[in-house]
């Protein structure tokens, strides 16, 4: 409990400054009746690490092939020397990395560029149950359970941040199919959903407040998520 209270750091969606909220009432209500769970680390795979120089972020793509969610996931990246080069403040950015989802974790980084293949270690922690998995990257996803969840499709959102609209593009999309896009706030509440029969859909700010949201794309039985920001 003390660990969770110390790590519950989220964005202030009005000015994007980090603040800590001691949301004891919410946490106590939420954890009543929950049983401790263990992440099955062998069912996870880090499939890609890329740098977003526009937002000074590292995009870490992780497949969750487990049957458990990762609650308030904290993703940290270290280099071969063991120095933390991404998410130094150990923040979580959304409510859960859901079972079966491929999520692009966009975390702040001190790197300014990536040349070639990144070598280091990726850590993912369930902040609710204080369990951690770590993976040396690059890694090979050899388990059948993970391979079934890796797809040629990938998710791209742009411009991000944006003041009025953000495009959601699914590369590897097959003509004649469709995909579902859902928009969530940072607590996991679904705000809007859309269906597209083309590889590109535009999400307009409209009645959304300035702040952080998450898009979750469902396509061919797989799920892809990424953080978006409206300012």
C-alpha positions in Angstrom: 0.0 0.0 0.0 2.8 2.4 0.9 4.6 1.6 -2.3 1.5 2.4 -4.4 0.9 5.7 -2.5 4.4 6.8 -3.3 4.3 5.9 -7.0 0.9 7.2 -7.9 2.1 10.1 -10.0 0.0 11.4 -12.9 -0.3 14.3 -15.2 -2.2 17.5 -14.3 -4.3 17.5 -17.5 -4.7 21.3 -17.4 -1.1 22.3 -17.6 0.8 19.0 -18.1 2.9 19.5 -15.1 3.6 16.4 -12.9 1.7 16.4 -9.6 1.3 13.7 -7.0 -2.2 12.9 -5.9 -2.7 10.9 -2.7 -6.0 9.3 -3.7 -6.3 7.1 -0.7 -10.0 6.7 -0.8 -10.0 5.6 -4.4 -7.2 3.1 -3.8 -8.7 1.6 -0.7 -12.0 1.1 -2.4 -10.4 -0.4 -5.5 -8.2 -2.9 -3.7 -10.8 -4.3 -1.4 -11.5 -7.8 -2.5 -8.6 -8.0 -4.9 -6.1 -10.9 -4.6 -2.4 -10.4 -5.2 -1.4 -11.4 -8.7 1.9 -12.3 -10.3 2.9 -11.2 -13.8 3.9 -14.0 -16.0 7.0 -12.4 -17.4 7.5 -15.1 -20.0 4.3 -14.1 -21.7 5.6 -10.6 -22.5 7.7 -9.3 -25.3 9.3 -6.0 -26.2 9.0 -5.8 -29.9 10.3 -2.3 -30.7 12.0 0.7 -29.2 11.9 4.0 -31.2 12.6 7.6 -30.3 10.2 10.5 -30.7 12.4 13.5 -30.9 9.5 15.9 -31.3 8.2 15.0 -27.8 11.5 13.9 -26.2 10.0 10.4 -25.6 11.0 6.8 -26.1 8.2 4.7 -27.7 8.5 1.2 -26.2 6.2 -1.4 -27.8 5.3 -4.2 -25.4 3.0 -7.2 -26.1 1.1 -8.5 -23.0 0.4 -12.2 -23.8 -0.5 -12.9 -20.2 -4.0 -13.4 -18.8 -3.5 -10.6 -16.2 -3.5 -6.9 -16.7 -0.6 -4.8 -15.6 -2.1 -2.1 -13.3 -0.7 1.4 -13.5 2.2 0.2 -15.6 5.6 1.9 -14.9 8.0 1.3 -17.8 11.7 2.1 -17.3 14.6 1.7 -19.8 18.2 1.4 -18.9 21.3 1.3 -21.1 24.0 -1.4 -21.0 25.8 0.5 -18.2 22.7 0.3 -16.0 21.9 4.0 -16.3 18.2 5.0 -16.6 17.7 6.7 -19.9 13.8 6.7 -20.0 11.2 7.5 -17.3 13.8 8.5 -14.7 11.0 9.6 -12.3 9.3 6.2 -12.5 5.9 7.5 -13.6 2.8 5.7 -14.8 0.7 7.3 -17.6 -2.5 5.3 -17.7 -4.6 2.8 -15.8 -3.6 -0.5 -17.2 -1.8 -2.5 -19.9 -4.6 -4.9 -20.6 -4.2 -8.6 -21.1 -3.8 -9.3 -24.8 -2.9 -5.7 -25.8 0.1 -4.5 -27.7 0.8 -1.1 -26.1 3.2 1.7 -27.2 4.5 3.1 -23.9 5.6 6.7 -24.6 8.0 7.7 -21.8 10.2 10.7 -21.3 13.9 10.1 -22.3 17.2 11.8 -21.9 18.3 10.4 -25.3 18.4 12.8 -28.3 18.8 10.1 -31.0 19.0 6.3 -31.5 21.6 4.9 -33.9 20.9 1.3 -35.0 19.5 -1.2 -32.6 19.1 -0.2 -29.0 20.7 -2.5 -26.4 19.7 -2.3 -22.8 17.0 -3.4 -20.4 13.3 -2.7 -20.2 11.4 -2.9 -16.9 7.7 -3.0 -16.5 6.1 -2.8 -13.0 2.6 -3.4 -11.8 2.3 -0.5 -9.4 -0.8 -2.0 -7.7 0.8 -5.3 -6.8 4.4 -4.2 -6.8 5.6 -6.9 -9.2 8.3 -6.3 -11.9 9.4 -8.0 -15.1 12.6 -7.0 -16.9 13.8 -7.9 -20.4 17.2 -7.6 -22.2 16.6 -5.9 -25.6 16.7 -6.6 -28.4 14.8 -9.8 -27.6 13.4 -12.7 -29.6 9.8 -13.6 -29.0 10.0 -17.3 -29.3 6.9 -18.3 -27.3 3.8 -19.3 -29.3 1.5 -17.4 -27.0 3.4 -14.2 -27.7 3.9 -14.7 -31.4 0.2 -15.1 -32.0 -0.2 -11.6 -30.6 2.5 -9.9 -32.7 1.2 -8.5 -36.0 2.5 -6.7 -39.0 0.1 -3.9 -38.1 1.4 -0.9 -36.2 -0.2 2.2 -34.7 0.8 5.8 -35.5 -0.9 9.0 -34.2 -0.2 12.5 -35.5 0.1 15.4 -34.9 0.5 14.7 -31.2 0.1 16.9 -29.2 -2.6 18.8 -31.1 -5.0 21.6 -30.4 -7.9 20.4 -32.5 -7.6 16.9 -34.2 -5.3 13.9 -34.2 -5.0 11.3 -37.0 -4.9 7.6 -36.0 -3.3 5.5 -38.7 -3.0 1.7 -38.7 -0.2 0.5 -41.0 -0.5 -3.0 -42.3 -4.3 -2.5 -42.6 -5.9 -4.8 -45.2 -8.5 -3.2 -47.5 -12.0 -4.5 -47.0 -11.5 -4.9 -43.2 -12.4 -2.5 -40.5 -11.0 -1.5 -37.1 -12.5 0.0 -33.9 -10.9 3.0 -32.2 -11.8 3.8 -28.6 -10.8 6.9 -26.7 -10.2 6.7 -22.9 -9.3 9.2 -20.2 -6.4 8.5 -17.8 -8.7 6.6 -15.4 -9.8 4.1 -18.0 -13.2 5.6 -18.7 -14.3 5.2 -22.4 -15.3 8.6 -23.8 -15.8 7.9 -27.5 -15.5 5.1 -30.0 -15.3 5.0 -33.8 -15.2 2.4 -36.6 -13.2 2.8 -39.7 -13.0 0.9 -43.0 -9.9 2.7 -44.1 -6.4 2.8 -42.5 -6.9 6.4 -41.3 -9.4 8.0 -38.9 -9.4 11.5 -37.4 -10.3 12.2 -33.8 -11.5 15.7 -33.2 -11.1 17.4 -29.8 -14.6 18.8 -29.9 -16.0 18.5 -26.3 -12.8 17.0 -24.8 -10.9 19.0 -22.3 -7.2 19.7 -22.8 -5.2 16.8 -21.4 -4.0 13.3 -21.8 -6.0 10.5 -23.4 -5.4 7.1 -24.8 -6.5 5.6 -28.1 -7.1 1.8 -28.2 -7.4 0.2 -31.6 -9.0 -3.3 -32.1 -8.0 -5.0 -35.3 -8.1 -8.7 -36.3 -8.4 -9.8 -32.7 -5.4 -7.7 -31.5 -5.2 -4.4 -29.6 -2.9 -1.5 -29.9 -2.8 1.5 -27.6 -1.0 4.9 -27.5 -1.1 8.1 -25.5 -2.5 11.3 -27.2 -2.5 14.8 -25.9 -5.0 17.6 -26.7 -3.8 21.1 -25.7 
